[in-house]
Amino acid sequence: MTISMEFLFASGIGWVTFCGLWLLLRGRSFSVVLGLTLLGYAVNLFIFSTGRLWRDAAPILQGNGPFADPLPQALVLTAIVIGFATTGFVIELALRSRHDNGSDHVDGREPGAAGGVVGKERA
């Protein structure tokens, strides 16, 4: 039994998506940031796979042979840059939330705390 490259690639995208969703549903800010980052990677891999997985194909049209579609590659390259900037912004928001609330929990409350905001009291 041989496993095709498309199956392995699709399975990898599925696992990255699963791990990203699992981390996204955690209660801590750092886990949420990692989950969003992994989901961004999964989307990038999916977009990259829409250009098909070619073997021995030129990235630029030359002659009559097969060539790889450069559009998904350009889209993924742009998405990587935008994703990096967005991740930096979300990390800054998480740090600010930690500073303001005194907790790195997403809603500002520790799971065992009885109501209210842990840390600084609001005036």
Protein Blocks (a to p, Z undefined) as FASTA:
>chain_A
ZZdfklmmmmmmmmmmmmmmmmmmpmbfklmmmmmmmmmmmmmmmmmmmnopaehiafbd
ehjbdcddfklmmmmmmmmmmmmmmmmmmmmmmmmmmmmnopabfnopafkbggjiehja
dZZ
